[in-house]
Amino acid sequence: MAVKIIIIRHVPPEKEPEIRPILLQMRSLAHAQNGYISGETLINFDNPLERIVISSWKSIENWNDWLNNKQRINYQAQVERRS
């Protein structure tokens, strides 16, 4: 069964130039992950600091594999250090 995952990120405007390339690398890595279907990033019109990421996966197992991917964990840690 396919699943959709929703992630909410808060990106300070002064940090966006640092964070954006990391998020793009993470997205590129996700595209190559087994079970990845699609993804989109939305910016909250009322709060432009808020990003909503919606990704679709073939199964919850595929999502969990991605969640535990060592490269993804490394990218996520880089984003958190800069946020």
N, C-alpha and C positions, 0 to 999 in steps of 0.2 A: 504494500500500500504506500503510495506517495505521501510525503509529508512536506509541509511548509514551515519554515523556521523564521521567526521575526526577532531581530536584534535591534535594540535602540542604543545609539551611541551619541555622546555629547562631545562635540569637537570645538574647542575654543578657537575663535577666528585667528588668533596669533599663532596657533599651533598647526593650523591646517596645512601650510606648506611643508611641514615636517612629516605629518601623519599621512597625507594623501598618497605619496609614493608607496608607503608601506601597505596601505589598504589596497592599492592597485596590485601590488605583488601578491597579497593574500587572495584577492579575487582571481588572479591568473592561476594560482595554485589550486584554488577550488574548482575551476573549470576543468582541470585535468583529473580531479578526484573521481574515483569510481562512484557512480550513482548520482552525480550532480546533474540536475536538469536545467535549472536557470536561476538567475538572481537579478535583483534590482535594488538600487539605493535611492531613497527618496529623502528630500529635505523638507522638514516641517515649515510650512509657510509662516505660521504664527511664531515659531521659534527656530530661526535658521541655524542655531547651534546644534539642533537635534537632527540626527540622521537615522532613518529607519531602513534597515537592510532586510529584505525578504528573499529567502532562497528556497528552492524546491529540490527535494531529494527523492530518489526512487523508494527509499525505505528509511526507517529510523536507524537501522543498523549502518546504512551508508552515512547518515548524519553523524552518528557516534564515532565512526571511523575517522571522519573529518575532524570532529571535535577533539579527538585524541592524537591527531597528526602532529608530530614533533615540530615540523616547520610552521604549521599554523599556530601552535602554542608559542613559538619563538616570535612570530610576527605580532601576535596578540600582546605579548609582554612588551614589545617595543612600543606599540600603540598606547598601552596603559601607562608606561613610563613618561610619555610625552603629553598625556591628557591632563 
